[in-house]
């Protein structure tokens, strides 16, 4: 099985090194194509106004001077002319990607880019919260969640979002398949400051958000020390609203 | 009614000027907060690694040195302390935002940012194709589509994506409420080149994509010269897959 790894923290990130270590236990044909620099918050963005560079870092290891989506896109078009990957794994992200934050997530977006290309994809993130920046849960539970996922056929244009809880590995209570939750609105903080030349600036922070731990959501599962597995799809249509709106437009 | 306008083509874009002209016929409390520069392809990205600047361009007109999501986010946090907007309009984009391209769209992402904040939002785009860069259809049909939409209550965390077809205004056949379509995969082109210093680069192009004009989709409606109205929502969960995956994990 040919596996392509990518992420949004960049090719030198420790979470990618761990993902590579796990992937090599699952396959002997593992490729890496990741952003040259950290791209957190990049969302599903493509670099259109400037060129990107592809750098070879060794056998089947590449970086791209662009976003996670750029990395997947360029890899699929330039590295795999003959045999496309069977699976794309994105991560392991430094920090959770839960609830509506996934729309900003470069980690999830890289998996979306693969899904759009018809390749099964899994995004993986390690929650930290107050636990320090430890990937210990991802290291122990990564193979336990990936093996069953890889054994399950995925529908076209779908992906899976996995989040490892912030706790000691032996405190993990298991794996839960859950839906995407929603944050109550508090889109981080905005810090106001003055630059060295006396001009005003704003800087977006990422403060802890208030949220309701609805039952059956990724937010609840991770808070309760479960590995959260959320299947995602790419049709954003609000199907329930189509009939109502059609009436409004007379038909 | 307080209306906030934004876009991804930047504060000086002609599509924003047209949107402002239309919005002023619908309300006398219209605000603009848009990116200082063109941000096409920015997707739902936030600027986290550097500060952003807010510049006042006149009465209720502001630009932000960042992405469309930055612009909405900063506007909602800094411009409207006392009374939030009742509606956010994003556009009118130079070029269509249809099918799975909406995940890359700064225009749609700005509307998503508003929807996440609980504010009704509508993204508007003018298809061009071979018709030159004319906003004539948006100019004539904009009010006809906005008035009914503004009269229809929108559920929380939903938005509407509107695309005006590329044709003469008198060739437009009406308004259709349709679902999001999907492109057959052909994620644009990648041009390979050599820079002035002899180094290799890649540049993503946006070539015409092959797609299937499935019935009832935004792609079909615009191809058949209808204004396409697509209600969107922000829950990406693949609900149909939850049960199947839960079985896989013994749950």
Interface residues (C-beta under 8 A of the other chain):
Chain A: X38 X40 X41 X42 X43 X44 X45 X46 X47 X48 X49 X50 X51 X52 X53 X54 X69 X70 X73 X74 X76 X77 X78 X100 X102 X103 X104 X109 X112 X113 X116 X117 X118 X148 X149 X151 X152 X154 X155 X157 X158 X160 X175 X176 X177 X178 X179 X180 X182 X185 X187 X190 X193 X195 X199 X200 X201 X202 X203 X204 X206 X229 X230 X231 X232 X233 X234 X235 X236 X237 X238 X239 X241 X242 X244 X245 X246 X248 X249
Chain B: X38 X40 X41 X42 X43 X44 X45 X46 X47 X48 X49 X50 X51 X52 X53 X54 X69 X70 X73 X74 X76 X77 X78 X100 X102 X103 X104 X109 X112 X113 X116 X117 X118 X148 X149 X151 X152 X154 X155 X157 X158 X160 X175 X176 X177 X178 X179 X180 X182 X185 X187 X190 X193 X195 X199 X200 X201 X202 X203 X204 X206 X229 X230 X231 X232 X233 X234 X235 X236 X237 X238 X239 X241 X242 X244 X245 X246 X248 X249 X251
